[in-house]
Amino acid sequence: MATKAEMIDAVAEGAGVSKADAERTITAFFDYVVDAARSGEKVSVPGFGSFATTERSARTGRNPQTGEPVEIAASTAMKFTASSKLKATLNGK
C-alpha cells in the first residue's frame, strides 16, 4: 500500500514540481472531491473513474461477540467506480 508521502514523492517527480507543490495539489484535489460529494455532486476523471455518494439505509445488524441485534443508523458512503479504460488497463487488455 502506498503512503501519502510516497504518493507525494511520485507526483512531484512525475510532474517535475517540488514536494510542497505536489502535496498542495493532491490535498486540493481531495478537498474538492469531499466538498463535491458533500453537496451531492459526482466527480468524474476521464480515463480513471468517478467518485460519488450512495445512501445506506438503516438496518439491523448483529454484535459479532454476543449475537445481539444492533441498530445501524442510515449513512452516506463514498464510492469509486473505475472507468472502462482503467479496468482494461488493470486487466491487461
C-alpha positions as CSV (number, residue, x, y, z in Angstrom):
1,M,0.0,0.0,0.0
2,A,1.3,3.4,-0.9
3,T,1.5,6.0,1.8
4,K,0.6,9.7,1.4
5,A,4.3,10.5,1.5
6,E,5.1,8.0,-1.3
7,M,2.3,9.4,-3.4
8,I,3.6,13.0,-2.9
9,D,7.1,11.9,-3.9
10,A,5.8,10.1,-7.0
11,V,3.6,13.0,-8.1
12,A,6.4,15.6,-7.5
13,E,8.9,13.5,-9.6
14,G,6.4,12.8,-12.3
15,A,5.2,16.4,-12.7
16,G,8.7,17.9,-12.1
17,V,7.5,20.1,-9.2
18,S,8.5,20.4,-5.6
19,K,7.1,18.1,-3.0
20,A,5.4,21.0,-1.4
21,D,3.6,21.9,-4.6
22,A,2.6,18.3,-5.2
23,E,1.2,18.0,-1.6
24,R,-0.8,21.2,-2.0
25,T,-2.2,19.9,-5.4
26,I,-3.1,16.5,-4.0
27,T,-4.7,18.0,-0.9
28,A,-6.7,20.5,-3.1
29,F,-7.9,17.6,-5.3
30,F,-9.2,15.5,-2.4
31,D,-10.7,18.6,-0.7
32,Y,-12.6,19.3,-3.9
33,V,-13.9,15.7,-4.1
34,V,-15.1,15.8,-0.5
35,D,-16.8,19.1,-1.0
36,A,-18.5,18.0,-4.2
37,A,-19.6,14.7,-2.5
38,R,-20.9,16.6,0.5
39,S,-23.1,18.7,-1.9
40,G,-24.3,15.5,-3.7
41,E,-22.2,16.0,-6.9
42,K,-20.4,13.3,-8.8
43,V,-16.8,13.9,-9.7
44,S,-15.6,12.2,-12.9
45,V,-12.0,11.9,-14.0
46,P,-12.0,10.7,-17.7
47,G,-9.9,7.6,-18.2
48,F,-9.7,7.0,-14.4
49,G,-13.2,6.8,-12.9
50,S,-15.8,8.6,-10.8
51,F,-16.4,9.4,-7.2
52,A,-20.0,9.6,-5.9
53,T,-22.0,9.1,-2.8
54,T,-24.5,6.4,-2.1
55,E,-27.1,6.3,0.7
56,R,-27.2,3.3,3.1
57,S,-30.5,2.8,4.8
58,A,-30.9,2.0,8.5
59,R,-30.8,-1.7,9.2
60,T,-30.4,-4.2,12.0
61,G,-27.0,-5.9,12.4
62,R,-25.6,-8.3,14.9
63,N,-22.9,-7.8,17.5
64,P,-20.3,-10.4,16.5
65,Q,-19.3,-11.1,20.1
66,T,-22.7,-11.6,21.6
67,G,-25.0,-12.2,18.6
68,E,-27.4,-9.5,20.0
69,P,-29.2,-7.3,17.4
70,V,-27.8,-3.8,16.9
71,E,-29.5,-1.0,15.1
72,I,-27.2,0.5,12.5
73,A,-28.1,4.1,11.5
74,A,-28.6,5.3,8.0
75,S,-25.4,6.8,6.5
76,T,-23.9,8.3,3.4
77,A,-20.9,6.4,1.9
78,M,-18.4,7.4,-0.8
79,K,-17.9,5.0,-3.7
80,F,-15.5,4.9,-6.6
81,T,-16.3,3.4,-9.9
82,A,-13.4,2.7,-12.2
83,S,-13.7,3.7,-15.9
84,S,-13.7,1.1,-18.6
85,K,-10.3,2.3,-19.7
86,L,-8.8,1.8,-16.2
87,K,-10.5,-1.6,-15.9
88,A,-9.0,-2.6,-19.3
89,T,-5.5,-1.4,-18.2
90,L,-5.7,-3.4,-14.9
91,N,-6.8,-6.5,-16.7
92,G,-4.0,-6.3,-19.4
93,K,-6.3,-5.5,-22.3
